[in-house]
């Protein structure tokens, strides 16, 4: 989890980021880590493509709220994929994520 937040800090040092794809399947990422990561990369206003894979993590609705907060800040996303299979995020949390940004494609079951 703390490595996830540290990665966000490292990515922040990039000057221009337009596409980001990260796979964090089967880790111990929690909502607070997602919130820290979102704050660390929140200033990339040119971000147009985002893919985050969180399957089999310890995310719950706190993580969904953090993702939704991040997505609301990035209205310019053209393509966004978020995988949440095997997490404890409820339908309310999933709705918060998809309502936060119209570009979100949410994967909730293992493929």
Helices and strands as residue ranges (DSSP letters): H 2-12, E 19-23, H 31-41, E 49-53, H 61-72, E 79-83, H 91-100, E 104-107
